[in-house]
Amino acid sequence: MVTSRIKRAALAASTALIMLTGVAAASAPAQAAPQPDGLFYSGASLNSARLPAGPVVVEFRSSTPARSVDFILDGTKVATDTQLDRSGENWIASAVIDLRGKQGQSQLRTHVFAPQGFRAFYKFFKVVPLQPTVPARLSGGAVAGAANTGVPQGTALRPSGPLTLTRPGEVVEGLDVQGCVVVAANDVVIRKSRITCTDPAQDRVLRTSGAVSGLVVEDVEIDGGGVVDIGADVSGAVLGRLDVHGVNDGVRLGSRVSLLDSWVHGLVRQNGLHPDAVQGISAQDVLIQGNTLDPRSTDGKDLGNAAVMLGSETGTKLSRDVVVRDNFLEAGNYAVNISGSINAQRIDVSGNLFGTASRYGAVVSPAGVVLGAGNLVGPARLPVFADRPSL
């Protein structure tokens, strides 16, 4: 029997399904339903789909109530679901199907035991080699970390005090900034520099002021000294190969932000706040890709709250067009925490590798936010299922 956790994940995925009619045989006519029977993987029809050669979650949407559903893979029964979930006018059965060792065409058949009688449904699909899901955007396929983020080794830095950048197109390079940085102009570039801010009254080590755009921050170390709340709070920016640490929240996302190939780690809990490696209260038009995000304290005793936290806990601000892809996400209560009260449009969490240090699980999200494909957890690369938040 599949666990309630798997079933909740399957139910969440069902909100984005494209229904497809199958071939069914019944000993008694089934009651009419808005949608016909269907088999699905990752939110799309199983018909002629390409599935990776590993453990995958599949679901069967029944047009009638059912007592149980058997899943038969290439003639062998591999799972049974006896606790179908109601979704609108349909009923959802789900199971984990292990495709390791399979290659080429396979058939998945369901045997549906319903009050109206027995019926069968099947689809053919293709098993393809499992693709690695470790972040591979950095040179040589390395994961973002100490060796490839922050100030490049051998860079000579010149001392500097706090900066307020007001000249459009200004370039800051090779500085060791003691103090916070405010960007108040368009098209500013900050590269190959270290910013260390230990003034808790400033709240942010690096921030944008006003409706700026075109900010580029790359190969920069951001250090809050354990007393500043947020490492970078920006909009209209591309952040690449950052090393962010010593703050309560690593990166606060506004709108039009790309966070790429960066390492957020060694967070410090402050004033009862919960540390998040990346936080988006009302994130819009955001790409989070190729990063290592770990909200734990340096000694690992504090797991923090989340590697990625999306949504406001104090209101219903809109979060839309957010992509979280090809990252390594570790620790927290949940590595990805999507608020149950989030007002979300087009959130894509896909292709991420999760560690195993989270207190409760890899992902918690409301049913309206559907996980994308390819999220795996641990050395065994098992599929990730979302828990549901309690409101």
C-alpha positions in Angstrom: 0.0 0.0 0.0 1.4 3.4 -0.8 1.9 5.7 2.1 -0.2 8.8 2.8 2.8 10.9 1.9 3.0 9.4 -1.6 -0.7 9.7 -2.0 -0.6 13.4 -1.1 2.1 14.0 -3.7 0.1 12.1 -6.3 -3.0 14.1 -5.5 -1.0 17.4 -5.8 0.3 16.3 -9.2 -3.2 15.5 -10.4 -4.2 19.2 -10.4 -2.2 19.6 -13.6 -3.1 16.5 -15.4 -4.0 16.2 -19.1 -6.6 13.5 -19.3 -6.5 10.8 -22.0 -9.1 8.1 -22.8 -7.8 4.5 -22.4 -9.1 1.1 -23.3 -11.3 -0.4 -20.6 -13.4 -3.4 -20.2 -16.1 -3.6 -17.5 -18.4 -6.2 -16.2 -21.0 -3.5 -15.4 -21.4 0.0 -16.9 -19.5 2.7 -15.0 -21.2 5.8 -13.9 -20.6 8.8 -16.1 -17.9 11.2 -14.9 -16.4 14.5 -16.2 -13.1 12.9 -17.0 -12.3 9.3 -18.2 -9.9 6.9 -16.7 -6.2 7.7 -17.2 -2.6 6.8 -16.2 -0.2 9.6 -15.6 3.4 10.3 -14.7 4.7 13.7 -13.6 1.4 15.4 -14.5 1.1 14.1 -18.1 -0.4 11.1 -19.8 1.6 7.8 -19.6 0.8 7.1 -23.2 4.1 6.8 -25.1 5.8 8.8 -22.4 9.6 8.5 -21.6 10.2 7.5 -18.0 13.6 7.3 -16.3 15.0 3.9 -15.3 14.6 4.4 -11.6 11.8 4.7 -9.0 8.9 6.8 -10.3 5.5 7.8 -9.0 2.6 7.0 -11.3 -1.1 7.6 -10.7 -4.4 6.3 -12.0 -7.4 8.6 -12.2 -10.6 6.6 -11.9 -13.9 7.9 -13.2 -15.8 6.0 -10.6 -15.3 5.1 -6.9 -13.0 2.1 -6.4 -12.2 -0.2 -3.5 -8.6 -0.9 -4.7 -6.4 -0.6 -7.8 -3.6 -3.0 -8.7 -0.6 -1.8 -10.7 0.8 -4.5 -13.1 4.2 -3.8 -14.7 4.9 -6.0 -17.7 2.7 -8.8 -16.3 3.9 -8.6 -12.7 1.8 -6.9 -10.0 4.1 -4.4 -8.3 1.7 -2.3 -6.1 -1.8 -2.0 -4.8 -3.6 1.1 -3.6 -6.6 0.6 -1.3 -7.0 4.2 -0.2 -8.0 6.3 -3.2 -8.2 10.0 -2.8 -11.2 12.0 -4.1 -10.3 14.8 -6.5 -13.3 16.6 -7.8 -15.5 14.0 -9.5 -12.6 11.5 -9.8 -10.6 9.1 -7.5 -6.8 9.0 -7.5 -4.7 5.8 -6.9 -0.9 6.2 -6.8 2.1 3.9 -6.5 5.9 4.0 -6.7 7.0 1.8 -9.7 10.7 0.8 -9.8 11.9 0.8 -13.3 15.6 0.1 -12.5 16.9 -2.6 -14.9 14.2 -1.8 -17.5 14.9 -0.4 -21.0 12.7 0.3 -24.0 9.0 -0.3 -24.2 7.0 -1.4 -21.1 3.4 -1.7 -20.3 1.6 -0.6 -17.1 -1.8 -2.1 -16.5 -4.3 -1.3 -13.7 -6.9 -3.6 -12.4 -9.7 -1.6 -10.9 -12.0 -3.1 -8.3 -15.1 -0.9 -8.1 -18.6 -1.3 -6.8 -19.8 -1.2 -10.4 -17.5 -4.2 -11.2 -14.0 -5.0 -12.4 -12.3 -3.2 -15.3 -8.7 -3.0 -16.7 -6.8 -0.1 -18.2 -3.3 0.0 -19.7 -0.8 2.2 -21.4 2.6 1.6 -23.1 5.6 3.8 -22.4 9.4 3.9 -22.9 12.0 3.5 -20.2 15.1 5.6 -20.9 18.5 5.8 -19.0 18.3 7.8 -15.7 20.0 11.2 -16.2 22.1 12.7 -13.4 20.3 15.3 -11.4 23.3 16.9 -9.7 23.8 20.6 -10.5 26.1 20.7 -13.6 26.1 24.3 -14.7 29.5 25.0 -13.2 32.7 24.2 -15.2 33.4 20.5 -15.1 30.0 19.7 -13.5 31.2 20.7 -10.1 28.6 21.5 -7.3 28.7 25.1 -6.1 30.9 25.3 -3.0 34.1 26.7 -1.5 36.3 26.0 -4.5 34.2 27.9 -7.1 32.2 30.6 -5.4 33.2 33.9 -3.9 36.4 35.8 -4.7 38.6 33.7 -7.0 41.8 32.5 -5.5 44.7 34.8 -6.1 42.6 37.9 -6.4 44.2 41.0 -4.8 41.7 43.1 -2.9 41.9 46.8 -2.0 40.4 48.0 1.3 37.1 50.0 1.1 34.5 51.4 3.4 30.7 51.2 3.0 29.4 51.9 -0.5 26.3 53.7 -1.9 26.4 53.3 -5.7 24.5 56.0 -7.5 26.2 56.2 -10.9 24.6 54.2 -13.7 26.9 51.6 -15.2 29.4 51.8 -12.3 31.8 48.9 -12.0 33.2 47.8 -8.6 35.9 45.2 -8.8 38.6 43.9 -6.5 37.4 45.5 -3.2 37.5 44.3 0.4 34.5 46.3 1.6 34.1 46.8 5.3 30.5 47.9 5.6 27.2 47.5 3.8 26.6 48.2 0.1 23.5 50.0 -1.3 22.9 50.0 -5.1 20.7 52.9 -6.2 21.5 53.0 -10.0 20.9 50.9 -13.0 23.4 48.6 -14.7 25.9 48.5 -11.8 28.4 45.6 -11.7 30.1 44.3 -8.6 32.6 41.5 -9.1 35.6 39.8 -7.5 35.0 41.5 -4.1 34.3 40.7 -0.5 31.6 42.6 1.4 31.7 42.2 5.2 29.0 44.1 7.1 28.8 43.8 10.9 26.4 46.6 11.6 23.1 45.0 12.7 21.2 48.3 12.3 21.7 48.0 8.5 19.8 44.7 8.2 21.2 43.9 4.8 24.8 43.4 3.7 23.9 44.2 0.0 20.6 45.7 -1.1 19.0 47.6 -4.0 17.2 50.9 -3.4 14.4 51.9 -5.6 13.3 50.4 -8.9 16.9 49.6 -10.2 17.6 47.1 -13.0 20.6 45.5 -14.6 22.6 44.8 -11.5 25.2 42.1 -11.9 27.0 40.6 -8.8 29.5 37.9 -9.5 32.4 36.2 -7.7 31.5 38.0 -4.5 31.7 36.9 -0.9 28.9 38.3 1.4 29.5 38.0 5.1 27.1 39.3 7.8 29.4 38.6 10.7 26.6 36.7 12.5 24.8 39.9 13.3 23.2 41.2 10.0 19.8 39.8 9.1 20.0 39.4 5.3 22.9 38.8 3.0 21.5 40.2 -0.3 18.0 41.8 -0.7 17.7 42.7 -4.4 15.5 43.1 -7.4 16.5 43.5 -11.1 19.7 41.5 -10.6 21.7 38.6 -11.7 23.7 37.0 -8.9 26.4 34.5 -9.9 28.9 32.4 -8.0 28.2 34.1 -4.6 29.5 32.8 -1.3 27.0 34.0 1.3 27.3 33.2 5.0 27.1 34.7 8.5 23.5 36.0 8.1 20.1 34.9 9.2 18.7 34.8 5.6 21.1 34.4 2.7 19.3 35.9 -0.3 15.9 37.7 -0.2 14.3 37.7 -3.6 12.3 40.5 -5.0 11.4 40.6 -8.7 13.5 39.9 -11.9 16.2 38.0 -10.1 18.5 35.2 -11.2 20.5 33.4 -8.5 23.0 31.1 -10.2 25.9 28.8 -9.2 26.0 30.2 -5.7 26.7 28.8 -2.2 24.6 29.9 0.7 25.7 28.3 4.0 26.7 28.9 7.6 23.6 30.8 8.6 23.2 32.3 12.1 19.8 32.4 13.8 19.0 35.9 15.1 16.3 37.3 17.4 14.2 34.2 17.2 13.9 34.4 13.4 14.1 31.3 11.2 17.1 31.1 8.9 16.4 30.5 5.2 19.2 30.2 2.6 16.9 31.8 0.0 13.6 33.5 0.8 11.0 34.9 -1.5 8.1 36.7 0.3 6.7 37.9 -3.0 9.2 36.6 -5.5 8.3 37.3 -9.2 10.2 36.4 -12.4 12.9 34.5 -10.5 15.3 31.8 -11.5 17.2 29.8 -8.8 19.5 27.4 -10.6 22.8 25.5 -10.1 23.2 26.5 -6.4 24.1 24.8 -3.2 21.6 26.0 -0.6 22.1 24.9 3.0 20.6 26.9 5.9 22.5 25.1 8.7 24.8 26.8 11.2 28.5 26.3 10.7 28.6 23.6 13.4 25.5 21.9 12.0 23.6 22.0 15.3 21.0 24.4 14.0 19.2 23.0 10.8 17.7 26.4 10.0 14.2 26.6 8.5 14.6 26.0 4.7 17.0 26.0 1.8 14.2 27.8 -0.2 11.3 29.5 1.5 8.5 30.9 -0.7 5.5 32.8 0.3 4.5 35.2 3.0 3.6 34.1 6.5 2.0 37.5 7.2 -0.1 38.1 4.2 -1.2 36.9 0.7 1.3 38.6 -1.5 1.7 37.2 -5.0 4.5 34.9 -5.9 4.7 34.0 -9.6 7.0 32.7 -12.3 9.5 31.2 -9.9 11.8 28.4 -11.2 13.9 26.3 -8.7 15.9 24.0 -10.9 19.1 21.9 -10.8 20.1 22.9 -7.3 21.5 20.9 -4.3 19.1 21.6 -1.4 19.9 20.5 2.1 18.7 20.7 5.7 16.1 23.0 7.3 12.8 21.7 8.7 12.0 21.2 5.0 14.6 21.9 2.3 11.8 23.6 0.2 9.1 25.2 2.2 6.2 26.7 0.2 3.8 28.5 2.5 0.4 27.0 2.8 -1.1 30.5 2.4 0.9 31.4 -0.7 -0.8 33.1 -3.6 1.1 31.4 -6.3 1.2 31.3 -10.1 3.6 29.2 -12.1 6.0 27.8 -9.5 8.4 25.2 -11.0 10.5 23.1 -8.6 12.2 20.5 -10.8 15.4 18.6 -11.3 16.8 19.3 -7.9 18.9 16.9 -5.7 18.0 16.9 -2.0 20.2 15.9 0.9 18.9 13.9 3.8 19.5 16.3 6.7 16.1 18.0 6.7 14.2 17.5 10.0 10.8 16.5 8.4 11.3 16.0 4.7 12.4 17.4 1.4 9.4 19.5 0.4 6.3 20.9 2.0 3.8 22.7 -0.3 0.1 23.3 -0.7 -1.8 21.1 -3.2 -2.1 23.9 -5.6 1.7 24.0 -6.2 2.7 20.9 -8.2 6.2 19.6 -8.1 7.9 19.3 -11.4 9.8 16.2 -12.6 13.3 14.9 -11.6 13.4 15.9 -7.9 15.5 13.2 -6.2 16.7 12.7 -2.6 19.8 11.0 -1.1 22.5 8.8 -2.5 19.8 6.3 -3.7 18.2 9.1 -5.8 14.7 8.3 -4.6 11.8 10.4 -5.9 10.7 13.3 -3.8 7.1 13.7 -2.5 5.6 16.9 -1.0 4.1 17.0 2.4 1.1 19.3 2.9 1.3 22.3 5.3 -1.0 22.7 8.2 -2.7 26.1 8.1 
